[in-house]
């Protein structure tokens, strides 16, 4: 499956906060920004460990990374606000 298909399958906007930085993993509710933060800061960029730590399918984490690639500025700002 390509990035567009993975994103369509796994990523959903939060209906209460429908902007890119608040997107979540469909059916699990895990925020994309949380996965990206964990991927970058806790796992040393280990996709499989993120999937294991959050009990998500590997493809869902791959979708989050693809989504992040398209919305990096917004998600980085969300991570920075969370760290402040």
ZILIN-V18103 format. One record per helix or strand. SS is the DSSP state (H for helix, E for strand). FROM is the first residue (numbers start at 1). TO is the last residue. If there is no record, write none. Layout:
BEGIN
ss->SS from->FROM to->TO
ss->SS from->FROM to->TO
END
This chain:
BEGIN
ss->H from->3 to->10
ss->E from->11 to->12
ss->E from->14 to->14
ss->E from->17 to->17
ss->H from->20 to->22
ss->E from->24 to->25
ss->E from->31 to->31
ss->H from->32 to->41
ss->H from->47 to->54
ss->H from->58 to->70
ss->H from->72 to->83
END
